[in-house]
């Protein structure tokens, strides 16, 4: 029983560390990063920059939405 509880707690911890749930509208122009709300803005900024870097561009924050949770970035 203790082993199952440990596995359960570990899985919740790892899930909480996940930055994003999904990506949407990811192309050369920009990206929407759907998230769980647990990840901090720096993590999402880094993910957006990693995406835009593939096109030799810089990520710029555009807006945030609360339902569903996502941040939108454009690549410049």
N, C-alpha and C positions, 0 to 999 in steps of 0.2 A: 504494500500500500504506500509506503514512504517513497518507493522508487517511482510509482505512478505520479505521486504528488510532485516529486522533483522534476520529472519530465514535463508535467503540465506547467509548472512555474517557469521552467527554462523556455518552453515554447512561447509563453506569454511575453517573456522578456525579449526574446528574439523578434517576435512580431512587433513589439513596441519600438524596436530599433530600426525597423524597416522605414525607409524614407518615403517611398511612394507606393501607391497602389497600382497606378497605371499611367501611361502617357497618352495624350491625345493631340491631334493636330501637329504632330512633330514633322517638320519639314525645314527647308533652308531658311524660311522666313521667321520661324519661331517654334515655340513648344508650349503646350499646356501640361503642367505637372499636377496630376491628381494625387492627393496625399491624405494621410490618416489624421493629420492635425498634431501628431506627436513629434514629428521631425521639426527641427528648428529651421528658420529661414535661411541660415547659412548653408545647410545641407541642400536645400532646394536650389539656392543660387549656384552652388557648385555643380549640381546636376545639369542645370540649364546651361552653364558655361561649358561644361563638357560636351553637351549636344552642339552648341553653336561653334565650338572650336573645330568640329569636324568640317565646317564650311569656312574656316579661317575668319570667323566673325566673333563679336563680343555679345554676350547676353545682356539685355536690358529689361528690367522688370516693368511690366505693363499694368497688371491689375491682379487682384486676388478676389476669390469668390467663396462664399461660405456654404452654399448648398448647390451642387456638391462642392466639396473642398478642393479647390485647385488654384494654382498660381499660373499666370500667363506671362511669358517672356517673348520678346522679339529679338531676332539676331540681326545685328547691325554691322 
